[in-house]
Amino acid sequence: MRKLINYLICLMAILWAVPSAYGQKGQLKGTVISSKDRLEGVTVIIEKSKIGTVTNLDGYFEISNIDTGKQQVKIDYMGFKSALLSVYIKENETFDAVKFF
């Protein structure tokens, strides 16, 4: 019986620890704007993970499930020079960004 209780305590500790190790994710959202307009179709990529998105009609983008810590964000748009932003993503928080070309 004592072995069973020790086993259950260890199992509960592991089950509690595993989700917290994988839960360290954040979110990045923002709007890409030129000097005149909000830009549609801009590619926004998190360099290290290669996850990304494209801005909508209003120049807005949103990327979820980003690893926490310092991230490099690459912004590409035809006819403009590429930009590289350095952002710090915090766990369970959203980093708001606006990039001007």
N, C-alpha and C positions, 0 to 999 in steps of 0.2 A: 504494500500500500504506500509506503514511504517513497519507493522508487517511482511510482505512478505520480505522486504529488510533485516530486522533483522534476519529472519529465514534463508535466503540465506547466509548471512555473517556467522552465526553460523555453518551452514552446510559446507561451504567452509573451515572454521577453523578445523572442525572435520576431513574432508576428507584429509586435509593437514597433520594433526598430526598423524593419524593412520598409514600410511605407514612408517613414520619415526620411530615409535615405534617398528615396526616389521622388519625394515631394518638393525638392528644391528647384522649382521652376518659376519663371516670371513671364511677363508679357511686355511687348513693345508695340506702341501704336502712335500714329502721328499723321501729319499732312505734309506733302511735298509741294512747295510753292515756288514759282519763278517770280521774277520782279513784277510780272503782269497777272499771272493766273495760277490756279491750282492745276497741277499736272496729272493727267490721266495716263495710265500705262507705264508708270515708272517701276522698275524692278528694285525691290528692297530685299537684301539677302544678309543673313547672319553668317559671317565668313567661316567661323570654326565648324559650325554644324551643317552648313549649306542648306538650311531651311529658309524659305522666303515667301514672298508674295508679290503681287502687282497692285499698284494703287487703283482705286475705283474712279468713277467719273468726277468726283470731287477732290481727287488727289489724296484720299484717305487710305491708310493701310493699317493692318493689325496682324501681329504674329504672336502666337501663344506657344507655351511649352518650351521656353528658352532657358537654357542652363543659367543659373545665377552666377554673378561675378561680372568681370569686365568682358565686354563683347565688342567686336568690330562689325559695323554694319556698312555694307557696300550698297550704294545707290547709283543705279545706271538709268540713263534716259537718252534715247537717240537724239543727237544734235547738241548734247551737253557733255561736259567733262564729267567723268565718274567722280563720286565723292565717297570718302571713307570716314565714318563717324565712330567715335569711341564712346560707348555707353556703359553704365553700370546697372545690371539687372539685379533686383532684390527679390527674395523669395516671396511668392504670393502677392507681388505688387506689380503695378503697371508703370512703365517708363513712357512718358509722353514726349514725343519729339516732333519738331517742325523743321524741315530742311529747306533752305532757300537756295535756288540755283542762280 
